[in-house]
Amino acid sequence: MSTGIRFRLSFMMFLEFFIWGSWFVTLGTFLGANLNATGTQIATAFSTQSLGAIIAPFIIGLIADRYFNAEKILGLLHLAGAGLMLAMYQSADFVSFYPYLLLYMILYMPTLALVNSVSFNQMKDPEKDFSTIRVWGTIGWIVAGLSISYLFTWDSVENMASGFLKNTFMLAGIASLILGIFSFTLPKTPPKADRTQKLRISEILGFDALSLLKERNFAVFFVSSILICIPLAFYYQNANPFLAEIGVADPTGKMTIGQISEALFLLLLPVFFKRFGFKKTLLLGMIAWVLRYILFAIGDADSGLFLLIIGIALHGICYDFFFVSGQIYTDSKAGEKFKSSAQGLITLATYGVGMLIGFFVAGKVSDMYLAADGMHDWQSIWMIPSGIAVFVVFFFLIFFKDESKKQSNLS
């Protein structure tokens, strides 16, 4: 891969996740503080991610894989996304805001697969090259969070009260416009599918891999993946509003610690696989969710701030040790015939079904513990996802049979 192509792919990844990180982290805070949205409405807004994840395979399978170059579709989707971001920036209430958000996420979620397709098409050794390109996406997310807190200070108490968080949508829109135009300069990535072959919806959604559920261990992992998405949804939906409400300074900037942790533990993941095997690595990821929410429940913005920072920093273990490990585990179980279908199935189960349930539960719980003065009982709120994570830990521990011997052979 030439230096020029490497730069273009890295810049593409940087912008792809800069766009997402520049508005998604503060979405719950913005909706509650500026559009007076209820917990249920905020949950509905976050659920657009799940709906986008469910619809994304159709856009990829029906269009990108069969008819048009991936980089051109990527460009068009981001150009349309820039316009929708402008519309969200101008929205004055939740009713007018939500349709734009829903359409945006339906268009954005497929781009996550498209940037991977464009990247993989240029790589002779993806296992070696992809991580060095993908890490720029994590850097983009980090830069977005740091910019909001420390460059623009949009999430300071005074600026949030003045409605400055709406500027995050303008920032995302500008970045989306840049990536939309830049995408047309990316290396050509033509469709790979044979258009003469009949396309099956079951293949697009990963249903061809349902036969894997006949194996007990994979079935237990599959159910655990859906259930652990409920605590994950609590973090996405409530972490930034929680930090802002209790008075933590620069909450968005501090949350970038989670992405830094994610990048670090991603590099350490092979070491844990080799030493502990899949089961213990997955368990460690789930236990980290339990600990994180306990820390959130007992921490505060003053003497307990270090507990919140530790909870945020656990994101690397929470996410990498379960979700990334799960993708690798799925790949190892699927075999050549079902590799793509299996990944599609687990994505549909987690980011689709699991997160949809999770956002709904998180919204209901947030409303349940909302006081008359507009403040939340955060200690009670955070103990609920911690309890759910405890249940998943015991479910997985009891029913998942250790495969350490097989796993050591795989590694």
Helices and strands as residue ranges (DSSP letters): H 3-21, H 27-34, H 39-59, I 60-64, H 70-90, H 94-120, H 126-146, I 147-151, H 157-161, G 164-166, H 167-182, G 183-185, H 201-204, G 207-214, H 216-245, H 251-298, H 305-313, H 315-319, I 320-324, H 325-347, I 348-354, H 355-368, H 378-399, H 404-410
